[in-house]
């Protein structure tokens, strides 16, 4: 059973920083793309950032220059460093990973972590 467990969310003031982590555990042969999505109340879920196994990254225009995605392949973990946070970054952030397991490649989601940016 593969699980993605996120941590690092919380309440932060505008201009502040948070670092999200997402660790994959279970019987994992390989992980391809890992990414972070977010969903604000009343909005559709959107891709925030993604990173491939070789380190290529893709960030949404709204977070470029403020957020950084990275990963530690040895730990099966992806990180999202969020700086200069704005109230509009408030959302539930969920990680996603494309993982090779016994049955083949599968997509997995974490449970989500709340990020609230407010004074």
DRENTORKOL-3810 file (N, C-alpha, C; in nm, 4 decimals):
REM DRENTORKOL-3810
@n.u->0.0842; n.v->-0.1177; n.w->0.0000; ca.u->0.0000; ca.v->0.0000; ca.w->0.0000; c.u->0.0889; c.v->0.1244; c.w->0.0000
@n.u->0.0768; n.v->0.2036; n.w->-0.1051; ca.u->0.1569; ca.v->0.3248; ca.w->-0.1147; c.u->0.0782; c.v->0.4409; c.w->-0.0549
@n.u->0.1477; n.v->0.5222; n.w->0.0219; ca.u->0.0855; ca.v->0.6408; ca.w->0.0805; c.u->0.1723; c.v->0.7628; c.w->0.0555
@n.u->0.1054; n.v->0.8768; n.w->0.0398; ca.u->0.1732; ca.v->1.0056; ca.w->0.0352; c.u->0.1291; c.v->1.0826; c.w->0.1590
@n.u->0.2254; n.v->1.1256; n.w->0.2380; ca.u->0.1944; ca.v->1.1962; ca.w->0.3613; c.u->0.2553; c.v->1.3364; c.w->0.3550
@n.u->0.1678; n.v->1.4364; n.w->0.3656; ca.u->0.2121; ca.v->1.5751; ca.w->0.3583; c.u->0.2283; c.v->1.6340; c.w->0.4964
@n.u->0.3115; n.v->1.7362; n.w->0.5050; ca.u->0.3287; ca.v->1.8110; ca.w->0.6289; c.u->0.3766; c.v->1.9509; c.w->0.5958
@n.u->0.3618; n.v->2.0413; n.w->0.6939; ca.u->0.4180; ca.v->2.1742; ca.w->0.6790; c.u->0.3191; c.v->2.2866; c.w->0.6566
@n.u->0.1904; n.v->2.2546; n.w->0.6447; ca.u->0.0927; ca.v->2.3604; ca.w->0.6265; c.u->0.0699; c.v->2.4376; c.w->0.7553
@n.u->-0.0117; n.v->2.5437; n.w->0.7443; ca.u->-0.0414; ca.v->2.6220; ca.w->0.8625; c.u->-0.0859; c.v->2.7623; c.w->0.8291
@n.u->-0.0859; n.v->2.8460; n.w->0.9318; ca.u->-0.1261; ca.v->2.9861; ca.w->0.9188; c.u->-0.0009; c.v->3.0727; c.w->0.9156
@n.u->0.0049; n.v->3.1627; n.w->0.8190; ca.u->0.1202; ca.v->3.2511; ca.w->0.8061; c.u->0.0719; c.v->3.3888; c.w->0.7619
@n.u->0.1439; n.v->3.4909; n.w->0.8010; ca.u->0.1086; ca.v->3.6269; ca.w->0.7613; c.u->0.1529; c.v->3.6547; c.w->0.6180
@n.u->0.0869; n.v->3.7476; n.w->0.5521; ca.u->0.1316; ca.v->3.7859; ca.w->0.4168; c.u->0.2787; c.v->3.8248; c.w->0.4175
@n.u->0.3498; n.v->3.7770; n.w->0.3167; ca.u->0.4934; ca.v->3.8006; ca.w->0.3092; c.u->0.5762; c.v->3.6927; c.w->0.3743
@n.u->0.5109; n.v->3.6040; n.w->0.4475; ca.u->0.5817; ca.v->3.4990; ca.w->0.5172; c.u->0.6141; c.v->3.3795; c.w->0.4289
@n.u->0.6715; n.v->3.2769; n.w->0.4917; ca.u->0.7156; ca.v->3.1573; ca.w->0.4194; c.u->0.6670; c.v->3.0314; c.w->0.4874
@n.u->0.6487; n.v->2.9292; n.w->0.4083; ca.u->0.6191; ca.v->2.7949; ca.w->0.4567; c.u->0.6898; c.v->2.6955; c.w->0.3663
@n.u->0.7206; n.v->2.5792; n.w->0.4234; ca.u->0.7785; ca.v->2.4715; ca.w->0.3446; c.u->0.6930; c.v->2.3471; c.w->0.3616
@n.u->0.6381; n.v->2.2986; n.w->0.2511; ca.u->0.5590; ca.v->2.1764; ca.w->0.2526; c.u->0.6467; c.v->2.0575; c.w->0.2142
@n.u->0.6178; n.v->1.9440; n.w->0.2778; ca.u->0.6868; ca.v->1.8197; ca.w->0.2448; c.u->0.5838; c.v->1.7130; c.w->0.2127
@n.u->0.6209; n.v->1.6218; n.w->0.1251; ca.u->0.5342; ca.v->1.5088; ca.w->0.0915; c.u->0.6222; c.v->1.3868; c.w->0.0727
@n.u->0.6037; n.v->1.2879; n.w->0.1592; ca.u->0.6851; ca.v->1.1669; ca.w->0.1551; c.u->0.6022; c.v->1.0482; c.w->0.1093
@n.u->0.6549; n.v->0.9747; n.w->0.0143; ca.u->0.5900; ca.v->0.8538; ca.w->-0.0348; c.u->0.6486; c.v->0.7328; c.w->0.0376
@n.u->0.5599; n.v->0.6414; n.w->0.0778; ca.u->0.6057; ca.v->0.5217; ca.w->0.1468; c.u->0.5313; c.v->0.4009; c.w->0.0938
@n.u->0.5903; n.v->0.2829; n.w->0.1144; ca.u->0.5309; ca.v->0.1597; ca.w->0.0652; c.u->0.6274; c.v->0.0889; c.w->-0.0289
@n.u->0.5745; n.v->-0.0075; n.w->-0.1050; ca.u->0.6574; ca.v->-0.0819; ca.w->-0.1995; c.u->0.6631; c.v->-0.0006; c.w->-0.3292
@n.u->0.7717; n.v->0.0707; n.w->-0.3466; ca.u->0.7888; ca.v->0.1652; ca.w->-0.4564; c.u->0.9115; c.v->0.1262; c.w->-0.5368
@n.u->0.8927; n.v->0.1056; n.w->-0.6674; ca.u->1.0068; ca.v->0.0719; ca.w->-0.7523; c.u->1.0692; c.v->0.1975; c.w->-0.8142
@n.u->0.9845; n.v->0.2941; n.w->-0.8455; ca.u->1.0343; ca.v->0.4175; ca.w->-0.9060; c.u->0.9262; c.v->0.5235; c.w->-0.8972
@n.u->0.9677; n.v->0.6499; n.w->-0.8965; ca.u->0.8738; ca.v->0.7617; ca.w->-0.8981; c.u->0.9098; c.v->0.8534; c.w->-1.0127
@n.u->0.8124; n.v->0.8827; n.w->-1.0949; ca.u->0.8356; ca.v->0.9738; ca.w->-1.2071; c.u->0.8043; c.v->1.1155; c.w->-1.1602
@n.u->0.7040; n.v->1.1764; n.w->-1.2158; ca.u->0.6737; ca.v->1.3141; ca.w->-1.1804; c.u->0.6058; c.v->1.3236; c.w->-1.0438
@n.u->0.6483; n.v->1.4222; n.w->-0.9661; ca.u->0.5833; ca.v->1.4564; ca.w->-0.8394; c.u->0.5387; c.v->1.6025; c.w->-0.8490
@n.u->0.4255; n.v->1.6319; n.w->-0.7898; ca.u->0.3750; ca.v->1.7678; ca.w->-0.8034; c.u->0.2894; c.v->1.8118; c.w->-0.6867
@n.u->0.2654; n.v->1.9419; n.w->-0.6834; ca.u->0.1786; ca.v->2.0026; ca.w->-0.5835; c.u->0.0615; c.v->2.0710; c.w->-0.6550
@n.u->-0.0568; n.v->2.0462; n.w->-0.6050; ca.u->-0.1779; ca.v->2.1100; ca.w->-0.6533; c.u->-0.2412; c.v->2.1852; c.w->-0.5369
@n.u->-0.3279; n.v->2.2790; n.w->-0.5690; ca.u->-0.4010; ca.v->2.3477; ca.w->-0.4635; c.u->-0.5449; c.v->2.3749; c.w->-0.5078
@n.u->-0.6303; n.v->2.3825; n.w->-0.4066; ca.u->-0.7703; ca.v->2.4122; ca.w->-0.4331; c.u->-0.8214; c.v->2.5066; c.w->-0.3272
@n.u->-0.8635; n.v->2.6234; n.w->-0.3718; ca.u->-0.9222; ca.v->2.7222; ca.w->-0.2820; c.u->-1.0736; c.v->2.7021; c.w->-0.2785
@n.u->-1.1408; n.v->2.7485; n.w->-0.1748; ca.u->-1.2864; ca.v->2.7328; ca.w->-0.1660; c.u->-1.3558; c.v->2.7906; c.w->-0.2883
@n.u->-1.4431; n.v->2.7102; n.w->-0.3487; ca.u->-1.5180; ca.v->2.7549; ca.w->-0.4645; c.u->-1.4402; c.v->2.7575; c.w->-0.5940
@n.u->-1.3158; n.v->2.7125; n.w->-0.5900; ca.u->-1.2315; ca.v->2.7144; ca.w->-0.7093; c.u->-1.1972; c.v->2.5711; c.w->-0.7522
@n.u->-1.1539; n.v->2.5587; n.w->-0.8765; ca.u->-1.1074; ca.v->2.4291; ca.w->-0.9238; c.u->-0.9644; c.v->2.4053; c.w->-0.8777
@n.u->-0.9302; n.v->2.2784; n.w->-0.8665; ca.u->-0.7928; ca.v->2.2441; ca.w->-0.8295; c.u->-0.6996; c.v->2.2847; c.w->-0.9433
@n.u->-0.5852; n.v->2.3396; n.w->-0.9076; ca.u->-0.4887; ca.v->2.3828; ca.w->-1.0077; c.u->-0.3494; c.v->2.3313; c.w->-0.9743
@n.u->-0.2714; n.v->2.3106; n.w->-1.0790; ca.u->-0.1328; ca.v->2.2703; ca.w->-1.0610; c.u->-0.0511; c.v->2.3898; c.w->-1.0152
@n.u->0.0245; n.v->2.3703; n.w->-0.9088; ca.u->0.1125; ca.v->2.4748; ca.w->-0.8584; c.u->0.2542; c.v->2.4550; c.w->-0.9113
@n.u->0.3046; n.v->2.3322; n.w->-0.8972; ca.u->0.4418; ca.v->2.3043; ca.w->-0.9386; c.u->0.4584; c.v->2.1545; c.w->-0.9567
@n.u->0.5489; n.v->2.1169; n.w->-1.0465; ca.u->0.5777; ca.v->1.9760; ca.w->-1.0699; c.u->0.7261; c.v->1.9606; c.w->-1.0975
@n.u->0.7769; n.v->1.8414; n.w->-1.0670; ca.u->0.9181; ca.v->1.8123; ca.w->-1.0889; c.u->0.9320; c.v->1.6687; c.w->-1.1357
@n.u->1.0125; n.v->1.6481; n.w->-1.2387; ca.u->1.0346; ca.v->1.5133; ca.w->-1.2906; c.u->1.1473; c.v->1.4446; c.w->-1.2134
@n.u->1.1694; n.v->1.3184; n.w->-1.2433; ca.u->1.2714; ca.v->1.2426; ca.w->-1.1721; c.u->1.4121; c.v->1.2957; c.w->-1.1987
@n.u->1.4316; n.v->1.3632; n.w->-1.3118; ca.u->1.5642; ca.v->1.4175; ca.w->-1.3412; c.u->1.5769; c.v->1.5635; c.w->-1.3005
@n.u->1.4752; n.v->1.6160; n.w->-1.2327; ca.u->1.4849; ca.v->1.7500; ca.w->-1.1766; c.u->1.4279; c.v->1.8627; c.w->-1.2597
@n.u->1.3689; n.v->1.8336; n.w->-1.3725; ca.u->1.3046; ca.v->1.9387; ca.w->-1.4514; c.u->1.1787; c.v->1.9867; c.w->-1.3798
@n.u->1.1593; n.v->2.1173; n.w->-1.3772; ca.u->1.0477; ca.v->2.1738; ca.w->-1.3006; c.u->0.9536; c.v->2.2549; c.w->-1.3886
@n.u->0.8311; n.v->2.2650; n.w->-1.3405; ca.u->0.7286; ca.v->2.3451; ca.w->-1.4059; c.u->0.6491; c.v->2.4143; c.w->-1.2952
@n.u->0.6408; n.v->2.5473; n.w->-1.3021; ca.u->0.5674; ca.v->2.6221; ca.w->-1.2007; c.u->0.4583; c.v->2.7051; c.w->-1.2648
@n.u->0.3473; n.v->2.7183; n.w->-1.1944; ca.u->0.2402; ca.v->2.8050; ca.w->-1.2404; c.u->0.2896; c.v->2.9494; c.w->-1.2440
@n.u->0.2379; n.v->3.0266; n.w->-1.3393; ca.u->0.2814; ca.v->3.1663; ca.w->-1.3527; c.u->0.2583; c.v->3.2449; c.w->-1.2234
@n.u->0.1518; n.v->3.2116; n.w->-1.1532; ca.u->0.1156; ca.v->3.2872; ca.w->-1.0333; c.u->0.2138; c.v->3.2692; c.w->-0.9177
@n.u->0.2992; n.v->3.1668; n.w->-0.9251; ca.u->0.3925; ca.v->3.1417; ca.w->-0.8150; c.u->0.5379; c.v->3.1530; c.w->-0.8563
@n.u->0.5636; n.v->3.1757; n.w->-0.9843; ca.u->0.7023; ca.v->3.1877; ca.w->-1.0303; c.u->0.7723; c.v->3.3028; c.w->-0.9582
@n.u->0.8959; n.v->3.2753; n.w->-0.9170; ca.u->0.9718; ca.v->3.3760; ca.w->-0.8429; c.u->0.9452; c.v->3.3751; c.w->-0.6939
@n.u->0.8418; n.v->3.3028; n.w->-0.6509; ca.u->0.8088; ca.v->3.2961; ca.w->-0.5078; c.u->0.8177; c.v->3.1536; c.w->-0.4535
@n.u->0.7775; n.v->3.0559; n.w->-0.5317; ca.u->0.7769; ca.v->2.9162; ca.w->-0.4881; c.u->0.8886; c.v->2.8393; c.w->-0.5590
@n.u->0.9400; n.v->2.7398; n.w->-0.4888; ca.u->1.0403; ca.v->2.6503; ca.w->-0.5461; c.u->1.0026; c.v->2.5065; c.w->-0.5132
@n.u->1.0082; n.v->2.4204; n.w->-0.6133; ca.u->0.9833; ca.v->2.2779; ca.w->-0.5906; c.u->1.1145; c.v->2.2029; c.w->-0.6011
@n.u->1.1324; n.v->2.1046; n.w->-0.5130; ca.u->1.2525; ca.v->2.0218; ca.w->-0.5163; c.u->1.2154; c.v->1.8820; c.w->-0.4675
@n.u->1.3068; n.v->1.7894; n.w->-0.4838; ca.u->1.2803; ca.v->1.6532; ca.w->-0.4385; c.u->1.4088; c.v->1.5857; c.w->-0.3944
@n.u->1.3914; n.v->1.4892; n.w->-0.3054; ca.u->1.5005; ca.v->1.4038; ca.w->-0.2595; c.u->1.4631; c.v->1.2626; c.w->-0.3011
@n.u->1.5223; n.v->1.2138; n.w->-0.4076; ca.u->1.4853; ca.v->1.0831; ca.w->-0.4600; c.u->1.5190; c.v->0.9703; c.w->-0.3625
@n.u->1.6232; n.v->0.9870; n.w->-0.2842; ca.u->1.6614; ca.v->0.8836; ca.w->-0.1874; c.u->1.5556; c.v->0.8684; c.w->-0.0784
@n.u->1.4825; n.v->0.9782; n.w->-0.0518; ca.u->1.3800; ca.v->0.9763; ca.w->0.0533; c.u->1.2384; c.v->0.9705; c.w->-0.0047
@n.u->1.2281; n.v->0.9629; n.w->-0.1370; ca.u->1.0952; ca.v->0.9624; ca.w->-0.2020; c.u->1.0106; c.v->1.0795; c.w->-0.1548
@n.u->1.0726; n.v->1.1952; n.w->-0.1461; ca.u->1.0070; ca.v->1.3125; ca.w->-0.0888; c.u->1.0164; c.v->1.4314; c.w->-0.1838
@n.u->0.9062; n.v->1.5059; n.w->-0.1902; ca.u->0.9028; ca.v->1.6288; ca.w->-0.2674; c.u->0.8728; c.v->1.7438; c.w->-0.1729
@n.u->0.9321; n.v->1.8585; n.w->-0.2005; ca.u->0.9170; ca.v->1.9767; ca.w->-0.1168; c.u->0.8623; c.v->2.0929; c.w->-0.1981
@n.u->0.7919; n.v->2.1816; n.w->-0.1301; ca.u->0.7477; ca.v->2.3060; ca.w->-0.1911; c.u->0.7831; c.v->2.4189; c.w->-0.0957
@n.u->0.8837; n.v->2.4974; n.w->-0.1327; ca.u->0.9217; ca.v->2.6139; ca.w->-0.0540; c.u->0.8410; c.v->2.7325; c.w->-0.1042
@n.u->0.7636; n.v->2.7910; n.w->-0.0150; ca.u->0.6745; ca.v->2.9012; ca.w->-0.0518; c.u->0.7187; c.v->3.0275; c.w->0.0207
@n.u->0.7623; n.v->3.1261; n.w->-0.0550; ca.u->0.8054; ca.v->3.2547; ca.w->0.0002; c.u->0.7129; c.v->3.3658; c.w->-0.0477
@n.u->0.7213; n.v->3.4789; n.w->0.0192; ca.u->0.6402; ca.v->3.5952; ca.w->-0.0181; c.u->0.4935; c.v->3.5571; c.w->-0.0365
@n.u->0.4413; n.v->3.4849; n.w->0.0589; ca.u->0.3045; ca.v->3.4345; ca.w->0.0477; c.u->0.2028; c.v->3.5473; c.w->0.0471
@n.u->0.0971; n.v->3.5258; n.w->-0.0300; ca.u->-0.0103; ca.v->3.6233; ca.w->-0.0453; c.u->-0.1414; c.v->3.5611; c.w->0.0017
@n.u->-0.2388; n.v->3.6428; n.w->0.0395; ca.u->-0.3683; ca.v->3.5868; ca.w->0.0803; c.u->-0.4292; c.v->3.4966; c.w->-0.0271
@n.u->-0.4053; n.v->3.5266; n.w->-0.1525; ca.u->-0.4609; ca.v->3.4439; ca.w->-0.2601; c.u->-0.3938; c.v->3.3078; c.w->-0.2738
@n.u->-0.2883; n.v->3.2843; n.w->-0.1974; ca.u->-0.2265; ca.v->3.1508; ca.w->-0.1937; c.u->-0.2991; c.v->3.0586; c.w->-0.0965
@n.u->-0.3943; n.v->3.1114; n.w->-0.0232; ca.u->-0.4706; ca.v->3.0305; ca.w->0.0715; c.u->-0.5476; c.v->2.9208; c.w->-0.0015
@n.u->-0.5248; n.v->2.7966; n.w->0.0411; ca.u->-0.5875; ca.v->2.6817; ca.w->-0.0253; c.u->-0.5469; c.v->2.5546; c.w->0.0475
@n.u->-0.6099; n.v->2.4455; n.w->0.0084; ca.u->-0.5625; ca.v->2.3136; ca.w->0.0496; c.u->-0.4618; c.v->2.2675; c.w->-0.0556
@n.u->-0.3430; n.v->2.2346; n.w->-0.0102; ca.u->-0.2357; ca.v->2.1913; ca.w->-0.0993; c.u->-0.2221; c.v->2.0388; c.w->-0.0901
@n.u->-0.2214; n.v->1.9742; n.w->-0.2058; ca.u->-0.2123; ca.v->1.8289; ca.w->-0.2113; c.u->-0.0979; c.v->1.7887; c.w->-0.3033
@n.u->-0.0279; n.v->1.6848; n.w->-0.2645; ca.u->0.0783; ca.v->1.6361; ca.w->-0.3523; c.u->0.0278; c.v->1.5174; c.w->-0.4332
@n.u->0.0913; n.v->1.5008; n.w->-0.5451; ca.u->0.0567; ca.v->1.3937; ca.w->-0.6385; c.u->0.1858; c.v->1.3319; c.w->-0.6889
@n.u->0.1861; n.v->1.2016; n.w->-0.7092; ca.u->0.3058; ca.v->1.1349; ca.w->-0.7595; c.u->0.2669; c.v->1.0213; c.w->-0.8526
@n.u->0.3475; n.v->1.0036; n.w->-0.9553; ca.u->0.3295; ca.v->0.8945; ca.w->-1.0514; c.u->0.4313; c.v->0.7876; c.w->-1.0152
@n.u->0.3816; n.v->0.6740; n.w->-0.9625; ca.u->0.4684; ca.v->0.5774; ca.w->-0.8964; c.u->0.4591; c.v->0.4407; c.w->-0.9616
@n.u->0.5734; n.v->0.3768; n.w->-0.9784; ca.u->0.5773; ca.v->0.2398; ca.w->-1.0288; c.u->0.5675; c.v->0.1440; c.w->-0.9106
@n.u->0.4564; n.v->0.0706; n.w->-0.9086; ca.u->0.4323; ca.v->-0.0270; ca.w->-0.8021; c.u->0.4193; c.v->-0.1662; c.w->-0.8647
@n.u->0.3828; n.v->-0.2644; n.w->-0.7858; ca.u->0.3760; ca.v->-0.4026; ca.w->-0.8337; c.u->0.2865; c.v->-0.4144; c.w->-0.9571
@n.u->0.1743; n.v->-0.3435; n.w->-0.9581; ca.u->0.0801; ca.v->-0.3547; ca.w->-1.0678; c.u->0.1081; c.v->-0.2648; c.w->-1.1862
@n.u->0.2141; n.v->-0.1865; n.w->-1.1812; ca.u->0.2445; ca.v->-0.0945; ca.w->-1.2890; c.u->0.2486; c.v->0.0489; c.w->-1.2386
@n.u->0.2421; n.v->0.1435; n.w->-1.3300; ca.u->0.2451; ca.v->0.2850; ca.w->-1.2924; c.u->0.1063; c.v->0.3283; c.w->-1.2430
@n.u->0.1055; n.v->0.3989; n.w->-1.1307; ca.u->-0.0201; ca.v->0.4471; ca.w->-1.0719; c.u->-0.0016; c.v->0.5910; c.w->-1.0233
@n.u->-0.1113; n.v->0.6649; n.w->-1.0233; ca.u->-0.1103; ca.v->0.7990; ca.w->-0.9687; c.u->-0.1630; c.v->0.7968; c.w->-0.8262
@n.u->-0.0953; n.v->0.8682; n.w->-0.7374; ca.u->-0.1356; ca.v->0.8717; ca.w->-0.5963; c.u->-0.1481; c.v->1.0165; c.w->-0.5501
@n.u->-0.2381; n.v->1.0359; n.w->-0.4526; ca.u->-0.2610; ca.v->1.1673; ca.w->-0.3939; c.u->-0.2390; c.v->1.1621; c.w->-0.2434
@n.u->-0.1885; n.v->1.2716; n.w->-0.1893; ca.u->-0.1830; ca.v->1.2874; ca.w->-0.0457; c.u->-0.3174; c.v->1.3341; c.w->0.0073
@n.u->-0.3268; n.v->1.3489; n.w->0.1395; ca.u->-0.4534; ca.v->1.3824; ca.w->0.2017; c.u->-0.4814; c.v->1.5326; c.w->0.1987
@n.u->-0.3802; n.v->1.6102; n.w->0.1698; ca.u->-0.3967; ca.v->1.7552; ca.w->0.1631; c.u->-0.3572; c.v->1.8229; c.w->0.2930
@n.u->-0.3040; n.v->1.9430; n.w->0.2812; ca.u->-0.2674; ca.v->2.0214; ca.w->0.3985; c.u->-0.3117; c.v->2.1665; c.w->0.3756
@n.u->-0.3698; n.v->2.2250; n.w->0.4777; ca.u->-0.4248; ca.v->2.3598; ca.w->0.4661; c.u->-0.3147; c.v->2.4636; c.w->0.4805
@n.u->-0.3134; n.v->2.5576; n.w->0.3874; ca.u->-0.2265; ca.v->2.6750; ca.w->0.3963; c.u->-0.3163; c.v->2.7982; c.w->0.4001
@n.u->-0.3024; n.v->2.8770; n.w->0.5050; ca.u->-0.3818; ca.v->2.9982; ca.w->0.5203; c.u->-0.2882; c.v->3.1175; c.w->0.5349
@n.u->-0.3065; n.v->3.2145; n.w->0.4474; ca.u->-0.2246; ca.v->3.3354; ca.w->0.4508; c.u->-0.3151; c.v->3.4516; c.w->0.4907
@n.u->-0.2938; n.v->3.4998; n.w->0.6117; ca.u->-0.3821; ca.v->3.6038; ca.w->0.6645; c.u->-0.3120; c.v->3.6807; c.w->0.7751
@n.u->-0.3466; n.v->3.8075; n.w->0.7858; ca.u->-0.2929; ca.v->3.8888; ca.w->0.8953; c.u->-0.3889; c.v->3.8872; c.w->1.0141
END
